Amino acid sequence: MTDTVPEATASDEASPPAKDEQQGSALWREIKGLLWVLLAVLAFHSFVAKPFYIPSESMMPGLLTGDRLVVTKYPYGWSWVSPSFHVLPHWQGRLLGRMPQRGDIVIVTPPGTTQDYIKRVIGLPGDNVRMEDGQLFINNQPVKRQWVAPTIVPIDANSPCGSTQDPKLYDYRVRGADGKIYCRVPTVRETMPNGRQYNTVDLGPTTEDNFGPVTIPADHVWLMGDNRDDSADSRVPESDGGLGGPVPWENLGGRAEFITFSLDGTSVWWNPLTWLPAFRHGRAGTSLRQN
């Protein structure tokens, strides 16, 4: 009797490739699942709501550098600036468009750029706006201004209250009862013709305290920062980093809703131990809208 070795069958030879094929299919399913999740996040970010970081002091005293906001995309309809990263070509108009209201805080992409600013809606199509010595006029009616108690802002890395090189706010530093240094910001409350109120910063005469009169064209808005002495807005030429006058409404990216949280500038992303101490207390959940 002789020993025989069974010959390999075709099915045996095909087994390893089948196993590799299954592993490849499983990997592809995982990749497709991640891609669908990524697309869903981008769609929500582009057309429903997105986070926004306040990078400057142009909206003081209400918004501070380091505040994180939620911005909704749908209140004014959608335009070429709605998608994340502004990947679409420019076109005029909006899909299901609706004009903002005076007093809304909006995200805007300045003409000719892809960056985002945050400003307040002051003038609507057909309005005549001007400013004389810091007094705002809408349709020849002075906007009510009232000096209120100064805004007290704790000094930190994100809100240094000016410096010796940039003295706009430096002279407003005061020492509190707790021995700490604070920024005591002169504050004026404005009341829009529709009754909306908000606080502005007034540090004295500046070149932006006078402009106009300007009539707002159709499908445009006039935007200004609440920090009237340090805001690159509709009063400031595009060559100086401003909005250069009335802004087309399709350049509005959304409406600011509320502050999610705020950081003082001392945290570093790679060190979780710095995250909690950097949180500013009392700012999370602050609404940025008025009924």
C-alpha positions in Angstrom: 0.0 0.0 0.0 1.4 3.3 -0.9 0.8 6.7 0.7 -0.8 9.3 -1.4 -1.0 13.0 -0.9 -4.4 14.4 -1.8 -4.2 17.0 -4.6 -5.1 20.6 -3.8 -8.6 21.3 -5.1 -9.5 24.5 -6.8 -11.6 25.6 -3.8 -8.7 25.1 -1.4 -6.5 27.3 -3.6 -9.2 30.0 -3.8 -9.6 30.3 0.0 -6.8 32.8 0.8 -7.9 35.3 -1.9 -11.5 35.1 -0.6 -10.4 35.9 2.9 -8.3 38.9 1.7 -11.4 40.0 -0.3 -13.6 39.9 2.8 -11.0 41.9 4.7 -10.8 44.4 1.9 -14.6 44.7 1.7 -14.8 45.3 5.5 -12.2 48.0 5.3 -14.1 49.7 2.4 -17.3 49.6 4.4 -15.6 51.3 7.3 -14.2 54.0 5.0 -17.6 54.5 3.4 -19.2 54.8 6.8 -16.6 57.5 7.8 -17.1 59.4 4.6 -20.9 59.4 5.1 -20.4 60.7 8.7 -18.0 63.4 7.4 -20.5 64.5 4.7 -23.3 64.7 7.2 -21.1 66.8 9.5 -20.1 69.1 6.6 -23.8 69.4 5.5 -24.9 70.3 9.0 -22.0 72.7 9.3 -22.7 74.3 5.9 -26.5 74.6 5.9 -27.8 74.3 9.5 -25.4 75.7 12.1 -21.7 76.0 12.8 -19.4 77.1 15.6 -17.7 80.5 15.3 -14.7 81.9 17.2 -14.4 85.6 18.1 -10.9 86.7 17.0 -11.0 90.4 17.9 -12.4 93.1 20.1 -14.6 94.7 17.3 -17.9 93.5 19.1 -17.0 94.6 22.6 -18.5 95.0 25.1 -21.0 92.2 24.3 -18.6 89.8 22.7 -15.0 89.2 23.8 -12.0 87.7 22.0 -12.1 84.0 22.9 -15.9 83.6 22.9 -17.2 80.6 21.0 -20.6 81.0 19.4 -23.3 79.0 17.5 -24.2 80.6 14.2 -27.3 79.3 12.4 -27.2 79.2 8.6 -30.8 79.1 7.6 -32.5 82.3 9.0 -31.7 84.4 5.9 -31.7 81.5 3.4 -28.5 80.2 1.7 -26.0 81.8 -0.6 -22.5 81.2 -2.0 -21.0 81.8 1.4 -23.1 79.2 3.2 -21.0 76.1 2.6 -18.0 75.5 4.8 -14.7 76.9 3.5 -16.6 78.9 0.8 -16.0 76.3 -1.9 -18.7 77.6 -4.2 -18.3 80.3 -6.8 -19.8 83.7 -6.2 -23.4 84.2 -7.3 -25.9 87.0 -6.6 -29.0 86.5 -4.5 -30.1 83.9 -1.9 -32.0 80.7 -2.0 -35.2 81.1 0.1 -33.7 84.5 1.1 -35.0 86.7 3.9 -33.6 90.0 5.1 -32.1 90.2 8.6 -33.6 92.6 11.2 -31.9 95.6 12.6 -29.9 94.6 15.6 -29.1 91.1 14.4 -25.5 89.9 14.9 -24.4 88.3 11.6 -21.4 86.6 10.1 -20.3 88.3 6.9 -17.7 87.6 4.3 -16.2 90.9 3.0 -16.4 91.4 -0.7 -13.3 89.9 -2.5 -12.3 87.7 0.5 -13.0 84.3 2.0 -12.6 85.2 5.6 -15.5 85.8 8.0 -16.2 88.9 10.1 -18.9 89.3 12.8 -20.9 92.6 12.9 -24.3 94.0 13.8 -27.0 94.9 11.2 -27.7 98.7 11.4 -29.2 99.6 8.0 -31.5 97.8 5.6 -32.3 98.4 1.9 -33.7 101.9 1.3 -32.4 103.3 4.7 -30.5 106.5 4.8 -27.7 106.2 7.4 -25.1 108.7 8.6 -23.1 109.4 11.8 -22.2 112.8 13.2 -19.7 113.0 16.1 -20.6 109.4 17.1 -24.3 110.0 16.9 -26.0 107.5 14.5 -28.9 108.6 12.4 -31.3 106.3 10.5 -33.6 107.9 8.0 -32.8 111.3 9.5 -33.8 110.2 13.0 -31.2 110.0 15.7 -30.8 106.6 17.3 -31.4 106.8 21.0 -28.1 106.8 23.0 -27.8 106.5 26.7 -24.6 106.4 28.8 -24.8 103.4 31.2 -22.5 102.0 33.8 -19.1 101.0 32.4 -18.6 97.4 31.4 -16.0 95.7 33.7 -14.0 93.2 31.8 -11.4 91.0 33.6 -8.0 91.3 32.0 -6.5 88.1 30.6 -4.5 87.0 27.6 -7.4 87.4 25.2 -8.6 90.7 26.7 -5.5 92.6 27.6 -7.2 96.0 27.7 -4.8 97.5 25.3 -1.1 98.1 25.9 1.5 100.8 26.0 2.0 100.3 22.3 -1.8 100.3 21.6 -3.2 102.7 24.2 -6.9 102.7 23.0 -8.0 100.8 26.1 -4.9 100.9 28.2 -5.9 104.1 30.1 -9.1 102.4 31.2 -7.4 99.9 33.5 -8.5 100.0 37.1 -7.8 98.0 40.2 -10.8 96.2 41.7 -11.6 95.7 45.4 -10.1 92.2 45.1 -6.7 93.8 44.1 -6.9 92.5 40.5 -6.7 94.8 37.4 -9.8 95.2 35.3 -10.7 97.0 32.1 -13.4 99.6 32.8 -14.9 100.2 29.3 -17.1 103.3 28.7 -20.4 102.0 27.5 -23.3 103.6 25.6 -26.6 101.8 25.0 -28.3 102.3 21.6 -31.9 101.6 20.9 -32.9 100.7 17.3 -36.1 102.0 15.7 -37.5 98.5 16.2 -36.8 98.6 19.9 -33.8 96.4 20.0 -31.1 97.5 22.4 -27.4 96.7 22.6 -24.3 98.2 24.3 -21.5 99.9 22.4 -18.0 101.1 23.3 -17.3 104.9 23.0 -13.7 105.9 23.8 -14.0 109.4 22.4 -13.6 111.0 18.9 -12.3 108.9 16.1 -12.2 109.2 12.3 -15.0 106.6 12.1 -17.4 108.9 14.1 -18.5 110.7 11.0 -19.7 109.3 7.7 -22.5 109.6 5.1 -25.2 110.1 4.5 -25.4 106.8 2.6 -28.6 105.3 1.1 -28.5 101.5 1.3 -29.1 99.9 -2.1 -31.5 97.1 -2.7 -30.4 93.7 -1.4 -27.6 95.3 0.7 -27.2 96.0 4.4 -25.1 98.4 6.5 -23.0 96.6 9.2 -21.1 98.0 12.2 -19.2 96.7 15.1 -20.3 97.5 18.7 -16.8 98.6 19.5 -17.3 101.8 17.5 -13.7 102.9 17.9 -12.1 99.7 16.8 -14.1 97.9 14.1 -13.4 97.3 10.4 -17.0 97.6 9.3 -19.1 99.4 6.6 -17.5 102.7 7.7 -14.0 101.6 6.8 -12.7 101.3 3.2 -11.9 97.8 1.8 -8.3 99.0 1.3 -8.0 99.4 5.1 -9.5 95.9 5.8 -13.1 97.2 6.2 -16.3 96.3 4.5 -16.2 99.3 2.2 -19.8 100.5 2.6 -23.1 98.6 2.2 -22.6 94.8 1.9 -24.6 92.5 -0.5 -26.9 90.3 1.4 -25.6 87.2 -0.3 -22.3 87.8 1.7 -24.2 87.1 5.0 -23.2 83.7 6.3 -25.7 83.4 9.1 -27.0 84.7 12.4 -25.2 84.5 15.8 -27.4 82.8 18.4 -25.6 82.3 21.7 -22.3 81.9 23.4 -21.4 78.2 24.0 -18.2 78.9 26.0 -15.4 81.4 26.3 -11.6 80.9 26.9 -9.2 83.4 28.3 -6.3 82.5 25.9 -4.1 80.5 28.4 -5.1 77.0 27.2 -3.1 74.9 24.7 -4.9 72.2 22.7 -2.4 69.5 23.4 -2.5 69.9 27.2 -5.9 69.0 28.7 -4.8 70.2 32.1 -4.9 73.8 30.7 -8.5 73.6 29.4 -10.6 73.9 32.5 -8.6 76.8 34.1 -8.9 78.7 30.8 -12.8 78.8 30.9 -14.3 82.1 31.6 -17.1 81.8 34.1 -20.6 83.2 33.5 -20.4 83.5 29.7 -21.7 80.1 28.5 -25.3 80.1 27.3 -25.5 83.9 26.9 -28.1 84.6 24.2 -27.2 87.0 21.4 -30.8 87.6 20.2 -33.7 89.7 21.2 -37.3 89.0 20.4 
